[in-house]
Amino acid sequence: VKRPRKAPIIDGPKPSHSLEGKSSRYDIYPKKALKA
């Protein structure tokens, strides 16, 4: 989910990863776990 860099995390499950740029942030919410 693309969000403004300093925006709060969306309510619900926390993102598994977060990538930050200069002005935006990508919160990554996987749909299901990947098998190793």
PQR file with spaces between the fields and no chain letter, atoms N, CA, C, O and H, PARSE charges and radii, in Angstrom:
ATOM       1  N    VAL     1       0.858   -1.166    0.000 -0.4000 1.5000
ATOM       2  CA   VAL     1       0.000    0.000    0.000 -0.0000 2.0000
ATOM       3  C    VAL     1       0.907    1.232    0.000  0.5500 1.7000
ATOM       4  O    VAL     1       1.781    1.358    0.858 -0.5500 1.4000
ATOM       5  N    LYS     2       0.706    2.132   -0.948 -0.4000 1.5000
ATOM       6  CA   LYS     2       1.506    3.354   -1.005 -0.0000 2.0000
ATOM       7  C    LYS     2       0.882    4.379   -0.072  0.5500 1.7000
ATOM       8  O    LYS     2      -0.316    4.648   -0.155 -0.5500 1.4000
ATOM       9  H    LYS     2      -0.004    2.029   -1.645  0.4000 1.0000
ATOM      10  N    ARG     3       1.698    4.959    0.827 -0.4000 1.5000
ATOM      11  CA   ARG     3       1.230    5.924    1.820 -0.0000 2.0000
ATOM      12  C    ARG     3       2.204    7.091    1.889  0.5500 1.7000
ATOM      13  O    ARG     3       3.366    6.954    1.504 -0.5500 1.4000
ATOM      14  H    ARG     3       2.671    4.740    0.895  0.4000 1.0000
ATOM      15  N    PRO     4       1.738    8.242    2.380 -0.5600 1.5000
ATOM      16  CA   PRO     4       2.687    9.324    2.652  0.2800 2.0000
ATOM      17  C    PRO     4       3.706    8.846    3.694  0.5500 1.7000
ATOM      18  O    PRO     4       3.371    8.048    4.569 -0.5500 1.4000
ATOM      19  N    ARG     5       4.916    9.320    3.602 -0.4000 1.5000
ATOM      20  CA   ARG     5       6.012    8.830    4.441 -0.0000 2.0000
ATOM      21  C    ARG     5       5.719    8.893    5.935  0.5500 1.7000
ATOM      22  O    ARG     5       6.049    7.956    6.661 -0.5500 1.4000
ATOM      23  H    ARG     5       5.188    9.968    2.891  0.4000 1.0000
ATOM      24  N    LYS     6       5.117    9.961    6.402 -0.4000 1.5000
ATOM      25  CA   LYS     6       4.882   10.118    7.840 -0.0000 2.0000
ATOM      26  C    LYS     6       3.458    9.770    8.260  0.5500 1.7000
ATOM      27  O    LYS     6       3.070   10.052    9.394 -0.5500 1.4000
ATOM      28  H    LYS     6       4.849   10.722    5.812  0.4000 1.0000
ATOM      29  N    ALA     7       2.673    9.166    7.376 -0.4000 1.5000
ATOM      30  CA   ALA     7       1.297    8.791    7.703 -0.0000 2.0000
ATOM      31  C    ALA     7       1.302    7.627    8.695  0.5500 1.7000
ATOM      32  O    ALA     7       2.215    6.802    8.684 -0.5500 1.4000
ATOM      33  H    ALA     7       2.988    8.937    6.455  0.4000 1.0000
ATOM      34  N    PRO     8       0.276    7.563    9.555 -0.5600 1.5000
ATOM      35  CA   PRO     8       0.199    6.435   10.486  0.2800 2.0000
ATOM      36  C    PRO     8      -0.098    5.136    9.735  0.5500 1.7000
ATOM      37  O    PRO     8      -0.621    5.149    8.621 -0.5500 1.4000
ATOM      38  N    ILE     9       0.245    4.024   10.367 -0.4000 1.5000
ATOM      39  CA   ILE     9      -0.044    2.707    9.790 -0.0000 2.0000
ATOM      40  C    ILE     9      -1.551    2.500    9.791  0.5500 1.7000
ATOM      41  O    ILE     9      -2.231    2.913   10.730 -0.5500 1.4000
ATOM      42  H    ILE     9       0.670    4.013   11.272  0.4000 1.0000
ATOM      43  N    ILE    10      -2.079    1.865    8.752 -0.4000 1.5000
ATOM      44  CA   ILE    10      -3.514    1.595    8.638 -0.0000 2.0000
ATOM      45  C    ILE    10      -3.935    0.633    9.747  0.5500 1.7000
ATOM      46  O    ILE    10      -3.193   -0.290   10.084 -0.5500 1.4000
ATOM      47  H    ILE    10      -1.526    1.529    7.990  0.4000 1.0000
ATOM      48  N    ASP    11      -5.132    0.847   10.319 -0.4000 1.5000
ATOM      49  CA   ASP    11      -5.653   -0.043   11.359 -0.0000 2.0000
ATOM      50  C    ASP    11      -5.778   -1.463   10.834  0.5500 1.7000
ATOM      51  O    ASP    11      -6.060   -1.677    9.656 -0.5500 1.4000
ATOM      52  H    ASP    11      -5.735    1.596   10.045  0.4000 1.0000
ATOM      53  N    GLY    12      -5.567   -2.424   11.710 -0.4000 1.5000
ATOM      54  CA   GLY    12      -5.656   -3.828   11.313 -0.0000 2.0000
ATOM      55  C    GLY    12      -4.295   -4.482   11.481  0.5500 1.7000
ATOM      56  O    GLY    12      -3.498   -4.059   12.318 -0.5500 1.4000
ATOM      57  H    GLY    12      -5.337   -2.250   12.667  0.4000 1.0000
ATOM      58  N    PRO    13      -4.027   -5.509   10.689 -0.5600 1.5000
ATOM      59  CA   PRO    13      -2.727   -6.185   10.819  0.2800 2.0000
ATOM      60  C    PRO    13      -1.579   -5.250   10.438  0.5500 1.7000
ATOM      61  O    PRO    13      -1.713   -4.410    9.548 -0.5500 1.4000
ATOM      62  N    LYS    14      -0.462   -5.411   11.121 -0.4000 1.5000
ATOM      63  CA   LYS    14       0.700   -4.569   10.829 -0.0000 2.0000
ATOM      64  C    LYS    14       1.388   -5.071    9.560  0.5500 1.7000
ATOM      65  O    LYS    14       1.352   -6.266    9.267 -0.5500 1.4000
ATOM      66  H    LYS    14      -0.354   -6.093   11.844  0.4000 1.0000
ATOM      67  N    PRO    15       2.011   -4.167    8.810 -0.5600 1.5000
ATOM      68  CA   PRO    15       2.703   -4.603    7.592  0.2800 2.0000
ATOM      69  C    PRO    15       3.906   -5.480    7.935  0.5500 1.7000
ATOM      70  O    PRO    15       4.558   -5.279    8.960 -0.5500 1.4000
ATOM      71  N    SER    16       4.192   -6.448    7.075 -0.4000 1.5000
ATOM      72  CA   SER    16       5.346   -7.314    7.314 -0.0000 2.0000
ATOM      73  C    SER    16       6.645   -6.593    6.959  0.5500 1.7000
ATOM      74  O    SER    16       7.684   -6.854    7.565 -0.5500 1.4000
ATOM      75  H    SER    16       3.663   -6.611    6.243  0.4000 1.0000
ATOM      76  N    HIS    17       6.593   -5.692    5.986 -0.4000 1.5000
ATOM      77  CA   HIS    17       7.752   -4.901    5.565 -0.0000 2.0000
ATOM      78  C    HIS    17       7.294   -3.487    5.255  0.5500 1.7000
ATOM      79  O    HIS    17       6.118   -3.242    4.989 -0.5500 1.4000
ATOM      80  H    HIS    17       5.749   -5.480    5.494  0.4000 1.0000
ATOM      81  N    SER    18       8.244   -2.560    5.293 -0.4000 1.5000
ATOM      82  CA   SER    18       7.953   -1.178    4.943 -0.0000 2.0000
ATOM      83  C    SER    18       9.170   -0.603    4.228  0.5500 1.7000
ATOM      84  O    SER    18      10.292   -0.700    4.727 -0.5500 1.4000
ATOM      85  H    SER    18       9.200   -2.759    5.509  0.4000 1.0000
ATOM      86  N    LEU    19       8.951   -0.005    3.061 -0.4000 1.5000
ATOM      87  CA   LEU    19      10.026    0.619    2.288 -0.0000 2.0000
ATOM      88  C    LEU    19       9.781    2.119    2.258  0.5500 1.7000
ATOM      89  O    LEU    19       8.723    2.569    1.820 -0.5500 1.4000
ATOM      90  H    LEU    19       8.040    0.074    2.656  0.4000 1.0000
ATOM      91  N    GLU    20      10.766    2.903    2.726 -0.4000 1.5000
ATOM      92  CA   GLU    20      10.601    4.353    2.781 -0.0000 2.0000
ATOM      93  C    GLU    20      11.438    5.053    1.728  0.5500 1.7000
ATOM      94  O    GLU    20      12.599    4.715    1.499 -0.5500 1.4000
ATOM      95  H    GLU    20      11.626    2.537    3.082  0.4000 1.0000
ATOM      96  N    GLY    21      10.817    6.039    1.090 -0.4000 1.5000
ATOM      97  CA   GLY    21      11.514    6.907    0.152 -0.0000 2.0000
ATOM      98  C    GLY    21      11.570    8.306    0.734  0.5500 1.7000
ATOM      99  O    GLY    21      11.366    8.479    1.936 -0.5500 1.4000
ATOM     100  H    GLY    21       9.874    6.314    1.275  0.4000 1.0000
ATOM     101  N    LYS    22      11.842    9.313   -0.094 -0.4000 1.5000
ATOM     102  CA   LYS    22      11.917   10.693    0.385 -0.0000 2.0000
ATOM     103  C    LYS    22      10.557   11.251    0.759  0.5500 1.7000
ATOM     104  O    LYS    22      10.448   12.001    1.730 -0.5500 1.4000
ATOM     105  H    LYS    22      12.008    9.173   -1.070  0.4000 1.0000
ATOM     106  N    SER    23       9.505   10.901    0.005 -0.4000 1.5000
ATOM     107  CA   SER    23       8.191   11.486    0.268 -0.0000 2.0000
ATOM     108  C    SER    23       7.089   10.459    0.471  0.5500 1.7000
ATOM     109  O    SER    23       5.980   10.822    0.863 -0.5500 1.4000
ATOM     110  H    SER    23       9.594   10.292   -0.783  0.4000 1.0000
ATOM     111  N    SER    24       7.365    9.192    0.216 -0.4000 1.5000
ATOM     112  CA   SER    24       6.318    8.180    0.370 -0.0000 2.0000
ATOM     113  C    SER    24       6.888    6.907    0.987  0.5500 1.7000
ATOM     114  O    SER    24       8.100    6.726    1.097 -0.5500 1.4000
ATOM     115  H    SER    24       8.265    8.897   -0.102  0.4000 1.0000
ATOM     116  N    ARG    25       5.966    6.034    1.382 -0.4000 1.5000
ATOM     117  CA   ARG    25       6.334    4.783    2.034 -0.0000 2.0000
ATOM     118  C    ARG    25       5.452    3.684    1.457  0.5500 1.7000
ATOM     119  O    ARG    25       4.273    3.910    1.183 -0.5500 1.4000
ATOM     120  H    ARG    25       4.981    6.181    1.292  0.4000 1.0000
ATOM     121  N    TYR    26       6.014    2.505    1.273 -0.4000 1.5000
ATOM     122  CA   TYR    26       5.240    1.358    0.811 -0.0000 2.0000
ATOM     123  C    TYR    26       5.156    0.362    1.961  0.5500 1.7000
ATOM     124  O    TYR    26       6.176   -0.166    2.404 -0.5500 1.4000
ATOM     125  H    TYR    26       6.971    2.321    1.495  0.4000 1.0000
ATOM     126  N    ASP    27       3.940    0.105    2.445 -0.4000 1.5000
ATOM     127  CA   ASP    27       3.715   -0.900    3.469 -0.0000 2.0000
ATOM     128  C    ASP    27       3.307   -2.184    2.759  0.5500 1.7000
ATOM     129  O    ASP    27       2.413   -2.174    1.913 -0.5500 1.4000
ATOM     130  H    ASP    27       3.112    0.534    2.085  0.4000 1.0000
ATOM     131  N    ILE    28       3.957   -3.281    3.100 -0.4000 1.5000
ATOM     132  CA   ILE    28       3.721   -4.547    2.406 -0.0000 2.0000
ATOM     133  C    ILE    28       2.958   -5.494    3.323  0.5500 1.7000
ATOM     134  O    ILE    28       3.417   -5.855    4.406 -0.5500 1.4000
ATOM     135  H    ILE    28       4.684   -3.289    3.788  0.4000 1.0000
ATOM     136  N    TYR    29       1.773   -5.884    2.849 -0.4000 1.5000
ATOM     137  CA   TYR    29       0.894   -6.803    3.565 -0.0000 2.0000
ATOM     138  C    TYR    29       0.733   -8.064    2.719  0.5500 1.7000
ATOM     139  O    TYR    29      -0.038   -8.053    1.760 -0.5500 1.4000
ATOM     140  H    TYR    29       1.400   -5.590    1.969  0.4000 1.0000
ATOM     141  N    PRO    30       1.437   -9.149    3.045 -0.5600 1.5000
ATOM     142  CA   PRO    30       1.276  -10.363    2.236  0.2800 2.0000
ATOM     143  C    PRO    30      -0.096  -10.997    2.471  0.5500 1.7000
ATOM     144  O    PRO    30      -0.623  -10.952    3.583 -0.5500 1.4000
ATOM     145  N    LYS    31      -0.668  -11.585    1.424 -0.4000 1.5000
ATOM     146  CA   LYS    31      -1.972  -12.236    1.544 -0.0000 2.0000
ATOM     147  C    LYS    31      -1.859  -13.545    2.313  0.5500 1.7000
ATOM     148  O    LYS    31      -2.739  -13.869    3.111 -0.5500 1.4000
ATOM     149  H    LYS    31      -0.240  -11.621    0.521  0.4000 1.0000
ATOM     150  N    LYS    32      -0.782  -14.309    2.084 -0.4000 1.5000
ATOM     151  CA   LYS    32      -0.548  -15.541    2.831 -0.0000 2.0000
ATOM     152  C    LYS    32       0.948  -15.802    2.885  0.5500 1.7000
ATOM     153  O    LYS    32       1.718  -15.246    2.102 -0.5500 1.4000
ATOM     154  H    LYS    32      -0.067  -14.046    1.436  0.4000 1.0000
ATOM     155  N    ALA    33       1.346  -16.651    3.815 -0.4000 1.5000
ATOM     156  CA   ALA    33       2.762  -16.951    3.983 -0.0000 2.0000
ATOM     157  C    ALA    33       3.271  -17.773    2.808  0.5500 1.7000
ATOM     158  O    ALA    33       2.556  -18.616    2.266 -0.5500 1.4000
ATOM     159  H    ALA    33       0.720  -17.103    4.451  0.4000 1.0000
ATOM     160  N    LEU    34       4.501  -17.519    2.427 -0.4000 1.5000
ATOM     161  CA   LEU    34       5.135  -18.284    1.363 -0.0000 2.0000
ATOM     162  C    LEU    34       5.844  -19.489    1.962  0.5500 1.7000
ATOM     163  O    LEU    34       6.438  -19.393    3.037 -0.5500 1.4000
ATOM     164  H    LEU    34       5.082  -16.835    2.867  0.4000 1.0000
ATOM     165  N    LYS    35       5.785  -20.613    1.279 -0.4000 1.5000
ATOM     166  CA   LYS    35       6.475  -21.813    1.756 -0.0000 2.0000
ATOM     167  C    LYS    35       7.958  -21.689    1.451  0.5500 1.7000
ATOM     168  O    LYS    35       8.352  -21.253    0.369 -0.5500 1.4000
ATOM     169  H    LYS    35       5.303  -20.691    0.407  0.4000 1.0000
ATOM     170  N    ALA    36       8.776  -22.080    2.426 -0.4000 1.5000
ATOM     171  CA   ALA    36      10.232  -21.970    2.255 -0.0000 2.0000
ATOM     172  C    ALA    36      10.812  -23.176    1.556  0.5500 1.7000
ATOM     173  O    ALA    36      12.021  -23.240    1.337 -0.5500 1.4000
ATOM     174  H    ALA    36       8.456  -22.434    3.305  0.4000 1.0000
